Amino acid sequence: MVRSGLTYTFGMGFWGPNGHDGVWHIALANSLARNGFSNLEMPVFAGSQLTNYHIGFDLILGFLRKITFIPTENLYFQILPVIVAVLTGILTYKFVLLWKKSKAQALWATFFVYFGGSFGWIVTLLRNGDIGGESMFWSQQAGSTLINPPFALSVVLILIGLILLVNLKNKFSIKCLLLLILIFGIAVQVKVYGGILSIGALFILGLMQILKERRYGFLALFTGSLIFAAALFLPLNKNSSSMLVFQPFWFLETMMALSDRFGWQKFYEAMITYRSGGVWVKALIAYTSAFVIFMVGNLGTRAIGVLEARRQIQANNPDYLGVFMLSVIMLGIFFPMIFLQKGTPWNTIQFFYYSLFFLGIFAGVQLGKMQERWKPPFKLFAMGTIILFTVPTVFSTVWYHYLPSRPPAKVSNLELEALRFLNKQPVGTVLTFPFDRRAAELAQANPPRPLYLYESTAYVSAFSDKPVYLEDEVNLDITGYDWKTRRKTVLDFLASMDHEKVRDFLRVNNIKYVYWVKPQRATLGESQLGMTRIFENKEVEIYKVD
């Protein structure tokens, strides 16, 4: 993370997914700070309010920018990741130590939280002779999920909640209960997937406590957390339920079908044929086998955590902390197996990230127990084997995606000059050229690519600190905006020869600035469009609408 967002000889570099995801969070945090956290404007769809999105992390990011005056990109890339990374390890270790009273189990749990990886590297090694395949079974692994700051922050919140649950279990306290309600309620706005799973797990705990002990403490915690979460979440996400689509086993089918996943085409054809032909016994065997491949492939050495999960299921006296984590694991598997997200179907795999996280903790607990029983010679061999089969995924991810000297994406120095100039101008809506995916595909062989040829991102909004009329079609798709109609309107404006029509477009949509990377331009000239050039260098032209 810390290498991204810094300026190099080629410009500002972005490694991994940061050229899109990181830039989006910077744009949103800047928008929130600019508007005083009262006007929740969609920064990449000017004139519209933000909906169907969890803004907890971005509110924190914007607030920190406001009070520290540290640039948002430095907070996002260089400061918060270090803090959250350290907190994740400390809190994992402290929680398991409080829960299990074992340093070995706590250390192994922390190891899996940081380094847990899939078995995709074994497949790529056998197929191609190289080490890779992190998301071969669809899910990203620990090395990549934790570079998603909202996810990492939600993990920190949940771990704090679990530590407080240990204290609440030992001694009931109204103060502790209220703090837990606050934490689990806020989690929904930080990362909705984690919030839903946590509150669902609290509901299961509440039912279990009523049935086993006739007590209502966890039910009160669930109810309070649900009410607080709903109060925070629903005003911005009234239509969020319509974003989910019922489509069972899509991840299993595409895992087998796609060449950039596991890619077992004959198996895919068989499972689809059995299902469509109503051959239910064979279909059940095929889909069960695919599910086992999905789980074992994603878990890697964390599969040993299934033994601890089984122990939690079979226990006569419930371990409420174990039940909470087991509930998150099961719900995190259930949702992506059954539902997809409209617009960006694979987004629901993020539920599964929490399953992997807690199965990593279970794996650490189970391995710690085994280690405490093993004799020295075998202990060293077993520990070395576990480490050897766990770390290749993280190693390959870091080596191929984060260590190369040249990143996949950049904002050139000349573009940075233009964006900093625009940043100093009075607030107003910026019109940019729509993302050209065909041109971006042609530019793939020449990294680092400028962001306008990398993906549809929010970079003009992020670094000019201005609302943009249309930008980052990816997040507009995820959040359910009708960006395609607006894109067509922009393309019509650029192609139009009607002087009155193009000027009406600029006036009606309150366009104040036009940002074009050469040779981007409209068919009509600047004077015909009714705008004046206020900045130019070898790469960029910026116009102000008269």
WORABEL-V974646 format. One line per field, one symbol per residue. psi: psi as a letter, one per 20 degrees, with the letter a starting at -180 (. if undefined). burial: I if it has 16 or more other ideal C-beta (glycine too) atoms within 10 Angstrom, else O. A space follows every 10 residues. Layout:
psi=???
burial=???
This chain:
psi=gihqjqpahi bpqoqbjhhf gghghggggg ggghjkjhom qohjmpiqqp rlqpjgghgg ghghhghijp qhhhgghhgh hgghgghggg hgggghghgi kphghgghgh ghhgjprrjh hgghghgijr pbkgkhkgpr aghhhijogg gghhggghgg ghghhghhhh oppgghghhg ggghghhhhg ohghgggghg hhgggggghg hhikqjghhg gggggggggh hhghhilhjh hiipponpkh hgghghhphj bhlnghgghg hgggghiknh ghgggghggh ggggggghhc iihhihghgh hhhipgopoh ghhgghgggg hhhgghhhqr ppgnhihiih ghhhghghhg gggggghggg hiiqqgghgg ggghggghig ihggghgggh hhhqhprhqr orhhhggghh ghhiqqpqpp prpqpnhghh hhjhimqpqq hikgrorkhg ggiilqqqgo qmhghhggik qmhhghghgg hgghiqjogh ghhhggghjk phqpopppkp rrgqrghhil rppiqpaihq ppqpp.
burial=IOIIIOOOOO IIIIIIIIII IIIIIIIIII IIIIOOOOOI IIIIIIOIOI IIIIIIIIII IIOIIOOOOO OIIOIIIIOI IOOIIOIIOO IIIIIIIIII OIOIIIIIII IIIIIIIIII IIIIOOOOOO IIIIIIIIII IIIIIIIIII IIIIIIIIII IIIIIOOIOO OOOOOIIOII IOIIIIIIII IIIIIIIIII IIIIIIOIIO OOOOOOIIIO IIIIIIOIIO OIIOOIIOOI OOIOOOOOII IIIIIIIOOO IIIOOOIIOI IOOIIOOOOO OOIOOIIOOI IOIIIOIIII IIOIIIOIIO IIOOOOOIOI IIIIIIIIII IIIOIIIOII IOIOIOIIII IIIIIIIIII IIIIIIIIII IOOOOOOOOO OOIOOIOOOI IIIIIIIOOO IIOOOOIIII IIIIIIIIIO OIOOIOOOII IIIIIOOOOI OOOOOOOIII IIIIIIIIII IIIIIIIIII IIIIIIIIII IOIOOIIOOI OOIIOIOOOO OIIOIIOOIO IIIIIIIOOI IIOIOOOOIO IOOOIOOOOI IIIIIO
